[in-house]
């Protein structure tokens, strides 16, 4: 049951690039001559192409922000190297060739290259890749969406289809004795009653973030679960950011560096365009829950900040570190289609009195990216994200008292596969790990809701800690 995200594998393409570009140690970007000079040809995708040296030997080719070749991607692109920048392009699926106007050289043309898509739910391949799990059935409220979901599976004909109908209802799915657990990824307001229904049927549950549309709704759901008689099924709340390797590495570096927290910063900007597939889902276009995209997506970034803060000091946070205790924020709406608000900027204070900042927006067309930075008395860790690469930069002093910087890059992952593995292990053990506990998910939601409430009240200070 659900929705998700997962980049598609691009088909083979051919790109003309200069030898000199490949030999450069960092990044080579082409120049864009502007829309007026670009050739208009049906089926072609034009944009900035650049090469990135991921390590000592690997070269990645990218179109705008979309990866088009990396050694880990199959089938790989065929790279044609020349001594000078070439203006030719060729399709891998035909022998057709043409020359571009010299005005656009060095803008390369790439054909048959769809941008990454998340039409195939991320949970589906994660389940199918896990040898301890077997996918038996899918459910969605409409028959069409249920069949669309099943069609993305490796073996669609093997799956039972359930939807809101008397003959193939959710209750019928939950009554099956051969189904032990369900993954629930439904619209935010629709999830709580389905979670209750599944738990009452004795099924183990992995439900998507946020844990509920409001703090009150989440608390009611937790109270319901706590009151279930033992032995009871496990209930995990998915927050895939806690399983992203770059963040796990960043948390380990902070623990290694040590020291007491001095300051922190979360900055996330992006733009939800008019044609965005998420915006065009009815429940997101006219949200019946607080915060709109700030709740739906922002809870991920709050979780990332809490994960790194929790790796510092000796506080009460995740991992025994710091937690946010108070905040004051101001919110606004930059894009009218992103109701009710799409931007919040805040100052937060931890339990030990250290201050930091939180800035999130889904309405900034010309500013994008994610950064999480945590600084202690002995060093700092800084996460940056620019698809398809995340990087962790750490700084500390060596034994000689000199500052030493280290940067490690990670290929972009979303953490859903690791999240599903953890849930599968929890079902076997009968215990949910802290990363997936409803209590941690509630803390993420509380910070997000207090940010929204502070903004609604013109910057009123909000206390954190239920």
Helices and strands as residue ranges (DSSP letters): E 14-18, H 19-23, E 27-29, G 35-37, E 44-46, E 49-53, E 59-63, E 66-69, E 78-82, E 88-90, E 97-99, G 102-104, E 109-111, H 122-128, E 137-139, H 143-151, G 156-158, E 160-162, H 170-174, E 181-184, H 188-200, E 204-208, H 215-226, E 235-238, G 240-243, H 245-257, E 261-269, H 282-285, H 293-296, H 298-309, G 318-320, E 324-332, E 343-350, E 355-361, E 369-376, E 379-386, E 389-397, E 403-411, H 416-429, G 434-436, H 438-456, E 462-463
